[in-house]
Amino acid sequence: MTPESTRTNPRFLIIGAGMAGVMTAIKLQEAGLDNFTIYEKAETLGGTWRENTYPGIACDVPSHFYSYSFALNPDWSHRFSPGAEIQAYFEDVAARYGVADLIQFGKEVTRCAFEGGRWKIEFADGSTDEGDFVIAATGVLHHPAYPDIEGLDAFDGEVFHSSRWNHDVPIAGKRVGVVGTGSSAIQIVSGIVDEVAEMTLFQRTAQWITPIENQPYTDEERAEFRDKPDVMQELRAAVTKAFTEGFANVLVDAESPMLQAIQDSCTANLENNVKDPVLRERLRPDYRATCKRLVMSADFYDAIQRPNAELVTEGIKRLETSGVRTEDGELHELDVLVLATGFEVDRFVRPMQVIGRDGIALDDVWKHGSFAYLAMSVPDFPNFFMLNGPNAPIGNFSLIEVAELQFAYIMQLVEQVRSGKGNEVCVSRQAMERFDAERKEAAKHTIWATGCKSWYLDRDGVPTAWPWTFDRFREDMSEPRLSDYEMK
Ligand code: NAP
């Protein structure tokens, strides 16, 4: 180890200053392990909440659940608070806990290599650093997926991805098209319909939508949360329990009767709120609710029935100078086109080049798809841990809780090194293979494997998300099974 790091005070390189990177820095500091730097490629922290600024953005995981456990927020405005408020929360927590100033911005890591027992990292600006542990907090739904639509360059109007909203482009009084019907698109449609002249939604696949009421918290409620933190803790515990038991846990058992209750509620939402029977059938999915990530919205059906809104279900043929030409030959003239077409969900730490022991490249290891033991560790990549890596519980959980649990787990492995049990720790190949086989077997029984197409599926059609209950995840995170690790 080099002079700046010792066995008991190793050096950590944190990549990414989103929710998970900020949490890591706070927790390391709290543990007295202050030998770390957070590297962030952008100019501000916040990750997904910095990048997604589209109209209507909110988090559909309840705010008192989608908060750090150590920094509950009495001031959440709504049950499901808007994106800008969540971004402000992360900025505030990072400042209050003294880690905002420890972030190096504009530092894009291009390469990470394990050489001579340490991680050497290189940045796009040519600079380098090295450390003993890498914590990759690089996010999941991060790299926009652009659709392969002919003529994207031919359009005379403005076109951008939902996660790269161009606020310089006025939409008021304009003809705006939205491609996609995922959670982003549905929030956007409700967020812009009042403002635009015409709203055209290009739907390839209909979505089940569960109605969520998003009541604001009253001043009195917020004052009570501030004055009586126990009340806020109790609320968080109740919300967490209801969300986990009533939703997240049931998705991993396609036979769960609770899935039928969700299906019934989505069906009633559609039946009761869409008047025109023809439109209703065009909005009715032909697969089971929650097979795709469930969309939550109180006002989408209202928005799509406005006089200035149109649902287009014909396939997109191409983009032309003045708009979208659909397969039936119709031209839908537009000023702005928003591609709410999702993310390249298999990238994780890439395009960063990660080189493990003996020159093994992560790109090669992952050439048939990404995987990680407990969504954190990959064989031959010692002292390299991902937060919310491949196969994490995602989409239906609070990623904050996932990252906090993973961090606490990783620290137990770090302790092994600090206490002299070895210098390098990573999952063994056998444990990785066993985990992956069990994961794929369990995935067959989840709702995601019941016959729809979604971003949960890998190229072989196997769901990649954590296929067990969240209770099991919590249990697995409580203590590492050391026999699954290789310690050198
Ligand atoms: P998404 O769920 O992957 O949806 C992408 C949409 O684009 C789908 O409707 C897809 O159609 C459509 N699409 C893709 N390529 C297309 C093409 N070439 N032509 C026509 N349509 C095309 O993406 P997302 O809405 O950004 O959401 C991703 C995830 O982010 C969500 O599932 C959720 O986990 C998370 N998210 C969360 C929140 C929140 O409030 N917590 C908000 C937004 C997003 P098909 O269905 O036919 O493939």
Boltz pocket constraint, residues with backbone or C-beta under 6 A from the ligand:
constraints:
  - pocket:
      binder: B
      contacts: [[A, 58], [A, 59], [A, 60], [A, 61], [A, 141], [A, 147], [A, 148], [A, 149], [A, 162], [A, 179], [A, 180], [A, 181], [A, 182], [A, 183], [A, 184], [A, 185], [A, 187], [A, 202], [A, 203], [A, 204], [A, 205], [A, 293], [A, 316], [A, 340], [A, 341], [A, 342], [A, 343], [A, 394], [A, 395], [A, 396], [A, 453], [A, 455]]
      max_distance: 6.0
